[in-house]
Amino acid sequence: MAIATTQKLLTRSWTAAVATLKAAVGGFEAGGATKNDCHVAFFEIARDGHLHVNITHRYQTRTPDGWTGPASLPQGFVHNRTFGDSQPRQIIRHIREMVFASRIR
């Protein structure tokens, strides 16, 4: 499985957390426990203050609690979640759950 990450931050408020999150997501790849390539995007929206995370899988997956979606895109199926005051270790847990969500066949 390949996991790609991108970020588009508008402020510095999430810079350190996103660096930690990207490193953790990079560690997921070493486990290779799924065969559903995915893309994790970290971004901010102007005047919002939250960290937004989109996770796009090639194939449709189940939707864990707290995530919205899926939306069908040419690249695959995307789920979204926002984070406010959460600590990186909590965010990582939620991202891991979505990255490794079971595929719907």
N, CA, C and O atoms as CSV, one atom per row, in Angstrom:
chain,resi,resn,atom,element,x,y,z
A,1,MET,N,N,0.833,-1.173,0.000
A,1,MET,CA,C,0.000,0.000,0.000
A,1,MET,C,C,0.878,1.237,0.000
A,1,MET,O,O,1.898,1.289,0.687
A,2,ALA,N,N,0.480,2.218,-0.765
A,2,ALA,CA,C,1.177,3.500,-0.759
A,2,ALA,C,C,0.313,4.532,-0.058
A,2,ALA,O,O,-0.895,4.611,-0.284
A,3,ILE,N,N,0.945,5.315,0.791
A,3,ILE,CA,C,0.262,6.409,1.469
A,3,ILE,C,C,1.014,7.687,1.128
A,3,ILE,O,O,2.193,7.832,1.452
A,4,ALA,N,N,0.327,8.603,0.477
A,4,ALA,CA,C,0.921,9.902,0.157
A,4,ALA,C,C,0.326,10.948,1.094
A,4,ALA,O,O,-0.813,10.817,1.541
A,5,THR,N,N,1.106,11.985,1.388
A,5,THR,CA,C,0.590,13.083,2.204
A,5,THR,C,C,0.888,14.407,1.519
A,5,THR,O,O,1.885,14.547,0.811
A,6,THR,N,N,0.012,15.369,1.740
A,6,THR,CA,C,0.236,16.738,1.298
A,6,THR,C,C,-0.272,17.669,2.391
A,6,THR,O,O,-1.043,17.275,3.266
A,7,GLN,N,N,0.179,18.896,2.315
A,7,GLN,CA,C,-0.312,19.885,3.263
A,7,GLN,C,C,-0.445,21.235,2.571
A,7,GLN,O,O,0.333,21.592,1.687
A,8,LYS,N,N,-1.458,21.967,3.007
A,8,LYS,CA,C,-1.655,23.338,2.535
A,8,LYS,C,C,-2.127,24.142,3.737
A,8,LYS,O,O,-3.324,24.294,3.985
A,9,LEU,N,N,-1.149,24.650,4.470
A,9,LEU,CA,C,-1.451,25.404,5.681
A,9,LEU,C,C,-1.386,26.896,5.386
A,9,LEU,O,O,-0.498,27.361,4.671
A,10,LEU,N,N,-2.323,27.631,5.938
A,10,LEU,CA,C,-2.391,29.068,5.724
A,10,LEU,C,C,-1.710,29.857,6.840
A,10,LEU,O,O,-1.334,31.014,6.652
A,11,THR,N,N,-1.556,29.223,7.996
A,11,THR,CA,C,-0.945,29.862,9.163
A,11,THR,C,C,0.106,28.927,9.746
A,11,THR,O,O,0.318,27.822,9.246
A,12,ARG,N,N,0.750,29.377,10.790
A,12,ARG,CA,C,1.732,28.527,11.484
A,12,ARG,C,C,1.122,27.735,12.634
A,12,ARG,O,O,1.814,26.939,13.267
A,13,SER,N,N,-0.151,27.939,12.910
A,13,SER,CA,C,-0.743,27.333,14.100
A,13,SER,C,C,-0.733,25.804,14.090
A,13,SER,O,O,-0.695,25.191,15.157
A,14,TRP,N,N,-0.764,25.182,12.930
A,14,TRP,CA,C,-0.774,23.720,12.843
A,14,TRP,C,C,0.533,23.146,12.298
A,14,TRP,O,O,0.627,21.936,12.093
A,15,THR,N,N,1.533,23.975,12.061
A,15,THR,CA,C,2.765,23.514,11.413
A,15,THR,C,C,3.453,22.384,12.185
A,15,THR,O,O,3.783,21.353,11.600
A,16,ALA,N,N,3.668,22.564,13.472
A,16,ALA,CA,C,4.354,21.539,14.271
A,16,ALA,C,C,3.522,20.264,14.360
A,16,ALA,O,O,4.055,19.162,14.231
A,17,ALA,N,N,2.226,20.413,14.579
A,17,ALA,CA,C,1.359,19.230,14.679
A,17,ALA,C,C,1.348,18.454,13.370
A,17,ALA,O,O,1.415,17.225,13.380
A,18,VAL,N,N,1.265,19.159,12.237
A,18,VAL,CA,C,1.233,18.473,10.940
A,18,VAL,C,C,2.553,17.764,10.668
A,18,VAL,O,O,2.554,16.680,10.084
A,19,ALA,N,N,3.663,18.341,11.072
A,19,ALA,CA,C,4.947,17.650,10.914
A,19,ALA,C,C,4.934,16.330,11.688
A,19,ALA,O,O,5.397,15.307,11.182
A,20,THR,N,N,4.412,16.353,12.897
A,20,THR,CA,C,4.299,15.142,13.713
A,20,THR,C,C,3.355,14.131,13.063
A,20,THR,O,O,3.641,12.935,13.017
A,21,LEU,N,N,2.229,14.633,12.563
A,21,LEU,CA,C,1.239,13.757,11.937
A,21,LEU,C,C,1.782,13.105,10.672
A,21,LEU,O,O,1.576,11.913,10.445
A,22,LYS,N,N,2.472,13.886,9.854
A,22,LYS,CA,C,3.039,13.335,8.622
A,22,LYS,C,C,4.081,12.264,8.928
A,22,LYS,O,O,4.148,11.251,8.232
A,23,ALA,N,N,4.883,12.473,9.947
A,23,ALA,CA,C,5.871,11.460,10.343
A,23,ALA,C,C,5.173,10.180,10.792
A,23,ALA,O,O,5.607,9.078,10.455
A,24,ALA,N,N,4.102,10.330,11.547
A,24,ALA,CA,C,3.355,9.158,12.011
A,24,ALA,C,C,2.719,8.420,10.839
A,24,ALA,O,O,2.769,7.191,10.783
A,25,VAL,N,N,2.130,9.144,9.914
A,25,VAL,CA,C,1.513,8.518,8.741
A,25,VAL,C,C,2.572,7.797,7.915
A,25,VAL,O,O,2.300,6.730,7.365
A,26,GLY,N,N,3.761,8.355,7.821
A,26,GLY,CA,C,4.856,7.682,7.128
A,26,GLY,C,C,5.187,6.344,7.759
A,26,GLY,O,O,5.583,5.406,7.067
A,27,GLY,N,N,5.024,6.252,9.068
A,27,GLY,CA,C,5.243,4.991,9.774
A,27,GLY,C,C,4.162,3.962,9.499
A,27,GLY,O,O,4.412,2.762,9.613
A,28,PHE,N,N,2.960,4.409,9.138
A,28,PHE,CA,C,1.882,3.472,8.809
A,28,PHE,C,C,2.283,2.605,7.627
A,28,PHE,O,O,1.999,1.408,7.590
A,29,GLU,N,N,2.950,3.231,6.660
A,29,GLU,CA,C,3.314,2.552,5.422
A,29,GLU,C,C,4.190,1.325,5.682
A,29,GLU,O,O,4.096,0.320,4.978
A,30,ALA,N,N,5.031,1.423,6.692
A,30,ALA,CA,C,5.937,0.317,6.995
A,30,ALA,C,C,5.167,-0.941,7.370
A,30,ALA,O,O,5.628,-2.054,7.119
A,31,GLY,N,N,3.985,-0.764,7.975
A,31,GLY,CA,C,3.169,-1.904,8.364
A,31,GLY,C,C,2.518,-2.598,7.189
A,31,GLY,O,O,2.343,-3.816,7.208
A,32,GLY,N,N,2.155,-1.838,6.162
A,32,GLY,CA,C,1.563,-2.392,4.944
A,32,GLY,C,C,0.375,-3.297,5.170
A,32,GLY,O,O,0.234,-4.306,4.479
A,33,ALA,N,N,-0.491,-2.964,6.127
A,33,ALA,CA,C,-1.590,-3.850,6.493
A,33,ALA,C,C,-2.816,-3.741,5.588
A,33,ALA,O,O,-3.799,-4.447,5.811
A,34,THR,N,N,-2.783,-2.889,4.589
A,34,THR,CA,C,-3.930,-2.753,3.702
A,34,THR,C,C,-3.468,-2.676,2.250
A,34,THR,O,O,-2.313,-2.353,1.971
A,35,LYS,N,N,-4.365,-2.970,1.348
A,35,LYS,CA,C,-4.028,-2.926,-0.077
A,35,LYS,C,C,-4.816,-1.836,-0.791
A,35,LYS,O,O,-5.054,-1.924,-1.995
A,36,ASN,N,N,-5.216,-0.821,-0.056
A,36,ASN,CA,C,-6.025,0.255,-0.598
A,36,ASN,C,C,-5.226,1.556,-0.528
A,36,ASN,O,O,-5.257,2.250,0.489
A,37,ASP,N,N,-4.509,1.887,-1.609
A,37,ASP,CA,C,-3.698,3.105,-1.631
A,37,ASP,C,C,-4.517,4.293,-1.167
A,37,ASP,O,O,-5.717,4.370,-1.430
A,38,CYS,N,N,-3.862,5.228,-0.470
A,38,CYS,CA,C,-4.597,6.400,-0.024
A,38,CYS,C,C,-3.717,7.636,0.002
A,38,CYS,O,O,-2.489,7.567,-0.033
A,39,HIS,N,N,-4.404,8.775,0.065
A,39,HIS,CA,C,-3.761,10.079,0.111
A,39,HIS,C,C,-4.335,10.822,1.308
A,39,HIS,O,O,-5.553,10.932,1.453
A,40,VAL,N,N,-3.452,11.335,2.170
A,40,VAL,CA,C,-3.856,12.091,3.350
A,40,VAL,C,C,-3.479,13.546,3.109
A,40,VAL,O,O,-2.306,13.865,2.916
A,41,ALA,N,N,-4.476,14.426,3.122
A,41,ALA,CA,C,-4.245,15.851,2.895
A,41,ALA,C,C,-4.579,16.634,4.162
A,41,ALA,O,O,-5.671,16.512,4.717
A,42,PHE,N,N,-3.614,17.442,4.606
A,42,PHE,CA,C,-3.797,18.312,5.763
A,42,PHE,C,C,-3.943,19.732,5.240
A,42,PHE,O,O,-3.130,20.177,4.430
A,43,PHE,N,N,-4.971,20.456,5.694
A,43,PHE,CA,C,-5.141,21.815,5.204
A,43,PHE,C,C,-5.941,22.665,6.178
A,43,PHE,O,O,-6.612,22.162,7.079
A,44,GLU,N,N,-5.844,23.964,5.964
A,44,GLU,CA,C,-6.624,24.934,6.725
A,44,GLU,C,C,-7.530,25.686,5.755
A,44,GLU,O,O,-7.262,25.765,4.556
A,45,ILE,N,N,-8.598,26.230,6.302
A,45,ILE,CA,C,-9.507,27.091,5.552
A,45,ILE,C,C,-9.464,28.459,6.225
A,45,ILE,O,O,-9.482,28.555,7.452
A,46,ALA,N,N,-9.410,29.497,5.428
A,46,ALA,CA,C,-9.307,30.862,5.947
A,46,ALA,C,C,-10.367,31.147,7.013
A,46,ALA,O,O,-11.538,30.802,6.853
A,47,ARG,N,N,-9.933,31.781,8.098
A,47,ARG,CA,C,-10.777,32.215,9.218
A,47,ARG,C,C,-11.500,31.062,9.915
A,47,ARG,O,O,-12.546,31.276,10.527
A,48,ASP,N,N,-10.966,29.861,9.832
A,48,ASP,CA,C,-11.615,28.690,10.426
A,48,ASP,C,C,-10.913,28.251,11.705
A,48,ASP,O,O,-11.580,27.986,12.705
A,49,GLY,N,N,-9.582,28.166,11.700
A,49,GLY,CA,C,-8.825,27.780,12.893
A,49,GLY,C,C,-8.660,26.292,13.117
A,49,GLY,O,O,-7.843,25.885,13.944
A,50,HIS,N,N,-9.409,25.471,12.407
A,50,HIS,CA,C,-9.317,24.021,12.571
A,50,HIS,C,C,-8.345,23.424,11.561
A,50,HIS,O,O,-8.062,24.005,10.513
A,51,LEU,N,N,-7.849,22.253,11.911
A,51,LEU,CA,C,-7.082,21.464,10.948
A,51,LEU,C,C,-8.079,20.551,10.245
A,51,LEU,O,O,-8.840,19.830,10.890
A,52,HIS,N,N,-8.065,20.591,8.937
A,52,HIS,CA,C,-8.925,19.732,8.132
A,52,HIS,C,C,-8.065,18.601,7.573
A,52,HIS,O,O,-6.924,18.816,7.165
A,53,VAL,N,N,-8.629,17.398,7.562
A,53,VAL,CA,C,-7.919,16.240,7.022
A,53,VAL,C,C,-8.846,15.524,6.047
A,53,VAL,O,O,-9.951,15.115,6.405
A,54,ASN,N,N,-8.385,15.382,4.830
A,54,ASN,CA,C,-9.074,14.565,3.829
A,54,ASN,C,C,-8.259,13.301,3.624
A,54,ASN,O,O,-7.035,13.353,3.503
A,55,ILE,N,N,-8.936,12.178,3.585
A,55,ILE,CA,C,-8.276,10.912,3.260
A,55,ILE,C,C,-9.010,10.304,2.079
A,55,ILE,O,O,-10.203,10.009,2.145
A,56,THR,N,N,-8.263,10.125,0.997
A,56,THR,CA,C,-8.827,9.586,-0.235
A,56,THR,C,C,-8.255,8.191,-0.467
A,56,THR,O,O,-7.040,8.001,-0.518
A,57,HIS,N,N,-9.144,7.232,-0.605
A,57,HIS,CA,C,-8.768,5.853,-0.932
A,57,HIS,C,C,-9.141,5.553,-2.377
A,57,HIS,O,O,-10.106,6.104,-2.907
A,58,ARG,N,N,-8.385,4.692,-2.996
A,58,ARG,CA,C,-8.700,4.263,-4.358
A,58,ARG,C,C,-10.041,3.538,-4.385
A,58,ARG,O,O,-10.844,3.739,-5.296
A,59,TYR,N,N,-10.283,2.688,-3.375
A,59,TYR,CA,C,-11.515,1.915,-3.297
A,59,TYR,C,C,-12.336,2.394,-2.103
A,59,TYR,O,O,-11.778,2.884,-1.121
A,60,GLN,N,N,-13.641,2.254,-2.184
A,60,GLN,CA,C,-14.524,2.716,-1.118
A,60,GLN,C,C,-14.293,1.928,0.168
A,60,GLN,O,O,-14.082,0.715,0.144
A,61,THR,N,N,-14.339,2.642,1.290
A,61,THR,CA,C,-14.152,2.037,2.614
A,61,THR,C,C,-15.345,2.357,3.507
A,61,THR,O,O,-16.185,3.198,3.184
A,62,ARG,N,N,-15.391,1.682,4.605
A,62,ARG,CA,C,-16.379,2.001,5.632
A,62,ARG,C,C,-15.997,3.364,6.229
A,62,ARG,O,O,-14.848,3.796,6.133
A,63,THR,N,N,-16.971,4.023,6.840
A,63,THR,CA,C,-16.736,5.341,7.416
A,63,THR,C,C,-16.680,5.239,8.929
A,63,THR,O,O,-17.712,5.013,9.562
A,64,PRO,N,N,-15.497,5.400,9.533
A,64,PRO,CA,C,-15.400,5.372,10.994
A,64,PRO,C,C,-16.145,6.560,11.614
A,64,PRO,O,O,-16.346,7.583,10.960
A,65,ASP,N,N,-16.544,6.418,12.859
A,65,ASP,CA,C,-17.216,7.498,13.577
A,65,ASP,C,C,-16.389,8.775,13.537
A,65,ASP,O,O,-15.168,8.744,13.688
A,66,GLY,N,N,-17.076,9.905,13.328
A,66,GLY,CA,C,-16.423,11.195,13.335
A,66,GLY,C,C,-15.990,11.685,11.963
A,66,GLY,O,O,-15.662,12.862,11.813
A,67,TRP,N,N,-15.980,10.826,10.971
A,67,TRP,CA,C,-15.585,11.192,9.611
A,67,TRP,C,C,-16.830,11.403,8.773
A,67,TRP,O,O,-17.844,10.742,8.997
A,68,THR,N,N,-16.772,12.321,7.802
A,68,THR,CA,C,-17.862,12.493,6.860
A,68,THR,C,C,-17.448,11.908,5.521
A,68,THR,O,O,-16.262,11.813,5.206
A,69,GLY,N,N,-18.438,11.520,4.746
A,69,GLY,CA,C,-18.153,10.951,3.444
A,69,GLY,C,C,-18.669,9.542,3.368
A,69,GLY,O,O,-19.337,9.060,4.283
A,70,PRO,N,N,-18.363,8.894,2.295
A,70,PRO,CA,C,-17.410,9.299,1.278
A,70,PRO,C,C,-18.050,10.135,0.172
A,70,PRO,O,O,-19.246,10.037,-0.104
A,71,ALA,N,N,-17.219,10.949,-0.439
A,71,ALA,CA,C,-17.571,11.617,-1.680
A,71,ALA,C,C,-16.802,10.892,-2.775
A,71,ALA,O,O,-15.650,10.500,-2.585
A,72,SER,N,N,-17.441,10.719,-3.906
A,72,SER,CA,C,-16.796,10.022,-5.015
A,72,SER,C,C,-16.111,11.048,-5.915
A,72,SER,O,O,-16.753,11.970,-6.417
A,73,LEU,N,N,-14.815,10.881,-6.112
A,73,LEU,CA,C,-14.008,11.748,-6.962
A,73,LEU,C,C,-13.320,10.893,-8.023
A,73,LEU,O,O,-13.264,9.671,-7.886
A,74,PRO,N,N,-12.802,11.508,-9.063
A,74,PRO,CA,C,-12.056,10.727,-10.057
A,74,PRO,C,C,-10.880,9.964,-9.436
A,74,PRO,O,O,-10.516,8.896,-9.928
A,75,GLN,N,N,-10.283,10.494,-8.369
A,75,GLN,CA,C,-9.134,9.856,-7.718
A,75,GLN,C,C,-9.550,8.716,-6.790
A,75,GLN,O,O,-8.718,7.892,-6.410
A,76,GLY,N,N,-10.827,8.664,-6.424
A,76,GLY,CA,C,-11.284,7.638,-5.499
A,76,GLY,C,C,-12.382,8.164,-4.602
A,76,GLY,O,O,-13.238,8.939,-5.028
A,77,PHE,N,N,-12.346,7.732,-3.355
A,77,PHE,CA,C,-13.385,8.060,-2.384
A,77,PHE,C,C,-12.759,8.836,-1.226
A,77,PHE,O,O,-11.807,8.363,-0.606
A,78,VAL,N,N,-13.288,10.021,-0.935
A,78,VAL,CA,C,-12.689,10.896,0.068
A,78,VAL,C,C,-13.590,11.019,1.291
A,78,VAL,O,O,-14.810,11.143,1.188
A,79,HIS,N,N,-12.938,10.980,2.458
A,79,HIS,CA,C,-13.574,11.238,3.746
A,79,HIS,C,C,-12.890,12.459,4.359
A,79,HIS,O,O,-11.717,12.720,4.094
A,80,ASN,N,N,-13.631,13.202,5.179
A,80,ASN,CA,C,-13.105,14.422,5.781
A,80,ASN,C,C,-13.397,14.450,7.268
A,80,ASN,O,O,-14.389,13.902,7.748
A,81,ARG,N,N,-12.498,15.106,7.977
A,81,ARG,CA,C,-12.689,15.332,9.412
A,81,ARG,C,C,-11.942,16.601,9.781
A,81,ARG,O,O,-10.917,16.923,9.179
A,82,THR,N,N,-12.457,17.327,10.776
A,82,THR,CA,C,-11.762,18.511,11.270
A,82,THR,C,C,-11.350,18.277,12.713
A,82,THR,O,O,-11.986,17.530,13.457
A,83,PHE,N,N,-10.258,18.946,13.083
A,83,PHE,CA,C,-9.733,18.845,14.441
A,83,PHE,C,C,-9.498,20.242,14.980
A,83,PHE,O,O,-9.002,21.115,14.268
A,84,GLY,N,N,-9.855,20.454,16.241
A,84,GLY,CA,C,-9.674,21.755,16.872
A,84,GLY,C,C,-8.607,21.700,17.943
A,84,GLY,O,O,-7.436,21.972,17.674
A,85,ASP,N,N,-9.000,21.352,19.150
A,85,ASP,CA,C,-8.077,21.355,20.286
A,85,ASP,C,C,-7.439,20.001,20.545
A,85,ASP,O,O,-6.829,19.810,21.597
A,86,SER,N,N,-7.557,19.074,19.639
A,86,SER,CA,C,-7.023,17.726,19.832
A,86,SER,C,C,-5.499,17.714,19.814
A,86,SER,O,O,-4.860,18.486,19.098
A,87,GLN,N,N,-4.940,16.827,20.610
A,87,GLN,CA,C,-3.492,16.618,20.627
A,87,GLN,C,C,-3.110,15.714,19.451
A,87,GLN,O,O,-3.913,14.886,19.022
A,88,PRO,N,N,-1.887,15.869,18.929
A,88,PRO,CA,C,-1.464,15.042,17.786
A,88,PRO,C,C,-1.680,13.542,17.998
A,88,PRO,O,O,-2.087,12.855,17.061
A,89,ARG,N,N,-1.425,13.019,19.179
A,89,ARG,CA,C,-1.583,11.570,19.389
A,89,ARG,C,C,-3.038,11.137,19.215
A,89,ARG,O,O,-3.301,10.021,18.768
A,90,GLN,N,N,-3.995,12.019,19.568
A,90,GLN,CA,C,-5.410,11.704,19.356
A,90,GLN,C,C,-5.755,11.781,17.866
A,90,GLN,O,O,-6.485,10.939,17.343
A,91,ILE,N,N,-5.226,12.789,17.201
A,91,ILE,CA,C,-5.472,12.944,15.765
A,91,ILE,C,C,-4.897,11.752,15.004
A,91,ILE,O,O,-5.535,11.232,14.089
A,92,ILE,N,N,-3.704,11.324,15.377
A,92,ILE,CA,C,-3.064,10.173,14.732
A,92,ILE,C,C,-3.949,8.937,14.854
A,92,ILE,O,O,-4.093,8.180,13.893
A,93,ARG,N,N,-4.536,8.728,16.019
A,93,ARG,CA,C,-5.412,7.572,16.229
A,93,ARG,C,C,-6.586,7.602,15.247
A,93,ARG,O,O,-6.929,6.580,14.653
A,94,HIS,N,N,-7.196,8.771,15.081
A,94,HIS,CA,C,-8.333,8.899,14.159
A,94,HIS,C,C,-7.897,8.717,12.701
A,94,HIS,O,O,-8.595,8.085,11.908
A,95,ILE,N,N,-6.743,9.275,12.365
A,95,ILE,CA,C,-6.234,9.128,10.992
A,95,ILE,C,C,-5.919,7.668,10.706
A,95,ILE,O,O,-6.265,7.155,9.642
A,96,ARG,N,N,-5.272,7.001,11.638
A,96,ARG,CA,C,-4.950,5.574,11.455
A,96,ARG,C,C,-6.221,4.759,11.222
A,96,ARG,O,O,-6.264,3.888,10.353
A,97,GLU,N,N,-7.249,5.055,12.009
A,97,GLU,CA,C,-8.515,4.332,11.864
A,97,GLU,C,C,-9.095,4.522,10.456
A,97,GLU,O,O,-9.625,3.578,9.870
A,98,MET,N,N,-8.993,5.737,9.916
A,98,MET,CA,C,-9.522,6.001,8.572
A,98,MET,C,C,-8.619,5.403,7.498
A,98,MET,O,O,-9.116,4.817,6.537
A,99,VAL,N,N,-7.320,5.537,7.641
A,99,VAL,CA,C,-6.390,4.972,6.649
A,99,VAL,C,C,-6.603,3.468,6.511
A,99,VAL,O,O,-6.592,2.940,5.399
A,100,PHE,N,N,-6.794,2.784,7.621
A,100,PHE,CA,C,-6.948,1.342,7.609
A,100,PHE,C,C,-8.397,0.867,7.674
A,100,PHE,O,O,-8.666,-0.285,8.014
A,101,ALA,N,N,-9.340,1.775,7.343
A,101,ALA,CA,C,-10.768,1.384,7.315
A,101,ALA,C,C,-10.964,0.238,6.330
A,101,ALA,O,O,-10.321,0.184,5.282
A,102,SER,N,N,-11.845,-0.658,6.680
A,102,SER,CA,C,-12.053,-1.825,5.818
A,102,SER,C,C,-12.736,-1.431,4.514
A,102,SER,O,O,-13.635,-0.592,4.473
A,103,ARG,N,N,-12.274,-2.063,3.477
A,103,ARG,CA,C,-12.773,-1.823,2.131
A,103,ARG,C,C,-14.166,-2.414,1.963
A,103,ARG,O,O,-14.454,-3.505,2.455
A,104,ILE,N,N,-15.037,-1.673,1.255
A,104,ILE,CA,C,-16.358,-2.171,0.905
A,104,ILE,C,C,-16.237,-2.825,-0.457
A,104,ILE,O,O,-15.773,-2.195,-1.408
A,105,ARG,N,N,-16.635,-4.038,-0.563
A,105,ARG,CA,C,-16.485,-4.781,-1.831
A,105,ARG,C,C,-17.753,-4.805,-2.622
A,105,ARG,O,O,-17.794,-5.386,-3.707
